[in-house]
């Protein structure tokens, strides 16, 4: 975790899946960042779980 006076950066948690999906489902966001747009909240949840293992 990285914390400053105005910002807290932390790892994604499973409870963040719906919020991640709202952002990651946009077809104009993912490809620019290097991933395909997410198709479901479950896909976002899977991505979070995959990153947790890294």
Secondary structure, 3 states (H helix, E strand, C coil): CEECCCCEECCCCHHHHHHHHHHHCCCCCHHHHCCCCCCCHHHHHHHHHHHHCC
